[in-house]
């Protein structure tokens, strides 16, 4: 039961964990910029709309980060010290795996753009 609970929590918290845990602000800003670029391409946004959408996405990111921090805090209170240690190790492994895949994806894009 405990393993299933921890697994579910990790799966649900992972997207937020990556966003808050990575600390690589450039990636988040680049992602937002690309998202707005795609919207602009499809919808032909005005400059005013782009500015407002950027602010909206930034606000959304801050809210996600706050939710993540609250979830982490509450989760720590529920889990035993041993489970907290295990949970941190699980998050670290997932983060490392995500970083590797993200790096591979970036390298693949840069190689394909050079061809």
N, C-alpha and C positions, 0 to 999 in steps of 0.2 A: 504494500500500500504506500509506504513512504517513498519508495523509488518511483512509483507511478506519479505520485503527487509532485515530487521534485521534477520529474520529466515534463509534466504538464506545465508547471510554472516556468521552467526554462523555455519551453516551446512558445508559450504565450508572451513571455517577457523578452525573448531574444531580439525581435526587431527594435524594441525600445532600448535594449541593452547596447546593441551595436551603435545606435545613434548617440547615446549618452556616453558610452564607455570609450569610444574610439578617440575622442578628443581631437580628431583631425578636422578642424573647422573648414579647411579648404575643400574637403570632399563634400561636405554638406552644402557649402556655398556653390560649388560647381554643379552639384545635383540640382539644386534649386534653379540655377541659371539655365541649365539644359532643359529642365521641365518648362520653364517660362518660354524658352526659345521654341520648343515644340508647340506650345500653345499659340505662340505668336505666328508661327508658320501656318498653322491650321486655321486660326481665327482672325489673323491680321489685327493684333492688339494695338491700341494707341499707346504712346509713351506713358500716359497717366494710368492706364490699365496695368501696364507692366509694373510700374512702381507700386501700385496698390496690391497687386498679386504677390509681388516679392515680400511686401510687409505682411500680408496674410500668411504666406508660407513660413516666414520667419517666426511669427507669433505661434503658429501651429507647432513648429519644432520646439519652441520654448515650453509650450504646454505639455507636449509629449515627454520632454525631459523632466518636468515637474512630476508628472504622473509616474514616470519610471522611478524617480528618487523616492517618492512616497511608497510605491509598491515594494521597493527594495527594503526600506525601513520597516515596513509592516511585516514583510516576509522574515526578516532577521529575528523579529520578536516571536514568530510562530515556530521557527525551526530551532532545534537544539544546537548547541555550539558545534558539535560534530557535523551535523547536517549543514550548518552554515559554512563550515570549512569545505565540505564536499561540494556544496553549491558554488562557492567561489572558484573552486578548481574546475568544475564543469563549465562555468562561464568563461574562464580563461581559455580552456581548450576550444570552446566554440568560437571565441573571439579570434584565436590564432588561426583556426581553420578558415574563418570568414576572411581574415586578412590575406591568407595565402590565395584563396579563390579570387578575391578582389584584385590582388596583384597580378595573377595569371590573366584575368579578364582585361586589365589595363594593358598588359604586355601584348596580348592578342590584338587589341584594338590598335596599338601603336605599330605593330608589325603589319597589319592589314592596311593601314593608312599610308605606309611607306611603299607599298606595292603599287 
